[in-house]
Protein backbone atom coordinates (compact mmCIF):
# COMPACT_ATOMS: atom_id res chain seq x y z
CA UNK A 1 0.00 0.00 0.00
CA UNK A 2 2.80 2.42 0.85
CA UNK A 3 4.57 1.68 -2.39
CA UNK A 4 1.37 2.43 -4.39
CA UNK A 5 0.95 5.81 -2.65
CA UNK A 6 4.59 6.68 -3.33
CA UNK A 7 4.21 5.82 -7.02
CA UNK A 8 1.01 7.92 -7.33
CA UNK A 9 2.62 10.90 -5.60
CA UNK A 10 5.61 10.76 -7.92
CA UNK A 11 3.45 10.59 -11.05
CA UNK A 12 1.05 13.43 -10.13
CA UNK A 13 3.33 16.50 -10.33
CA UNK A 14 4.48 15.81 -13.88
CA UNK A 15 1.11 16.32 -15.64
CA UNK A 16 -0.52 18.70 -13.16
CA UNK A 17 1.20 21.87 -14.36
CA UNK A 18 -0.71 22.11 -17.61
CA UNK A 19 -4.05 21.40 -15.91
CA UNK A 20 -3.38 24.12 -13.32
CA UNK A 21 -2.46 26.58 -16.06
CA UNK A 22 -5.67 25.85 -17.98
CA UNK A 23 -7.74 26.11 -14.81
CA UNK A 24 -6.18 29.48 -13.94
CA UNK A 25 -6.81 30.72 -17.48
CA UNK A 26 -10.44 29.60 -17.24
CA UNK A 27 -10.91 31.43 -13.94
CA UNK A 28 -9.46 34.63 -15.40
CA UNK A 29 -11.72 34.33 -18.46
CA UNK A 30 -14.85 33.86 -16.33
CA UNK A 31 -13.85 36.77 -14.09
CA UNK A 32 -13.41 39.01 -17.13
CA UNK A 33 -16.71 37.92 -18.73
CA UNK A 34 -18.85 38.39 -15.63
CA UNK A 35 -17.14 41.24 -13.77
CA UNK A 36 -14.87 43.49 -15.82
CA UNK A 37 -16.62 43.55 -19.20
CA UNK A 38 -20.13 44.52 -17.94
CA UNK A 39 -18.68 47.19 -15.65
CA UNK A 40 -16.68 48.73 -18.49
CA UNK A 41 -19.77 48.70 -20.73
CA UNK A 42 -21.84 50.43 -18.04
CA UNK A 43 -19.12 53.08 -17.53
CA UNK A 44 -19.03 53.77 -21.28
CA UNK A 45 -22.83 54.20 -21.40
CA UNK A 46 -22.72 56.52 -18.36
CA UNK A 47 -20.04 58.71 -19.96
CA UNK A 48 -22.05 58.90 -23.19
CA UNK A 49 -25.17 59.91 -21.25
CA UNK A 50 -23.33 62.64 -19.31
CA UNK A 51 -21.71 64.01 -22.48
CA UNK A 52 -25.08 64.22 -24.27
CA UNK A 53 -27.07 65.97 -21.50
CA UNK A 54 -29.05 69.03 -22.55
CA UNK A 55 -31.05 71.78 -20.89
CA UNK A 56 -34.47 70.46 -19.86
CA UNK A 57 -33.38 66.86 -19.26
CA UNK A 58 -34.79 65.35 -16.10
CA UNK A 59 -32.04 63.55 -14.17
CA UNK A 60 -31.20 61.88 -10.85
CA UNK A 61 -27.92 62.49 -9.01
CA UNK A 62 -25.85 59.84 -7.27
CA UNK A 63 -27.26 61.15 -3.98
CA UNK A 64 -30.80 60.54 -5.24
CA UNK A 65 -31.76 64.17 -5.89
CA UNK A 66 -34.26 64.49 -8.75
CA UNK A 67 -34.24 67.63 -10.87
CA UNK A 68 -34.27 69.27 -14.27
CA UNK A 69 -31.12 70.62 -15.92
CA UNK A 70 -31.44 74.39 -16.18
CA UNK A 71 -27.96 75.33 -17.39
CA UNK A 72 -24.79 73.50 -18.44
CA UNK A 73 -21.62 75.46 -17.60
CA UNK A 74 -18.24 75.20 -19.33
CA UNK A 75 -16.45 74.18 -16.10
CA UNK A 76 -18.12 70.72 -15.97
CA UNK A 77 -20.87 71.91 -13.66
CA UNK A 78 -24.60 72.12 -14.20
CA UNK A 79 -27.38 74.10 -12.62
CA UNK A 80 -30.08 71.67 -11.50
CA UNK A 81 -33.59 72.90 -10.72
CA UNK A 82 -34.90 70.74 -7.88
CA UNK A 83 -38.15 72.65 -7.35
CA UNK A 84 -39.57 75.77 -9.05
CA UNK A 85 -37.08 78.57 -8.41
CA UNK A 86 -34.69 76.39 -6.37
CA UNK A 87 -31.33 75.57 -8.00
CA UNK A 88 -28.27 73.50 -7.11
CA UNK A 89 -24.87 73.83 -8.76
CA UNK A 90 -23.37 70.33 -9.08
CA UNK A 91 -20.63 68.53 -11.00
CA UNK A 92 -21.62 66.72 -14.20
CA UNK A 93 -20.03 63.54 -12.87
CA UNK A 94 -22.59 63.37 -10.03
CA UNK A 95 -25.43 62.68 -12.46
CA UNK A 96 -26.47 59.07 -12.12
CA UNK A 97 -29.18 58.50 -14.71
CA UNK A 98 -32.15 59.90 -16.54
CA UNK A 99 -35.27 60.41 -14.44
CA UNK A 100 -37.40 57.93 -16.40
CA UNK A 101 -34.70 55.26 -16.02
CA UNK A 102 -34.76 55.83 -12.24
CA UNK A 103 -38.53 55.42 -12.15
CA UNK A 104 -38.30 52.15 -14.08
CA UNK A 105 -35.78 50.76 -11.54
CA UNK A 106 -38.11 51.36 -8.59
ABEGO torsion letter per residue (X at the ends): XAAAAAAAAAAAAAAAAAAAAAAAAAAAAAAAAAAAAAAAAAAAAAAAAAAABBBGBBBBBAAGBBBBBABBBAAGBBBBBABBGBBBBBBAAABABBAAAAAAAX
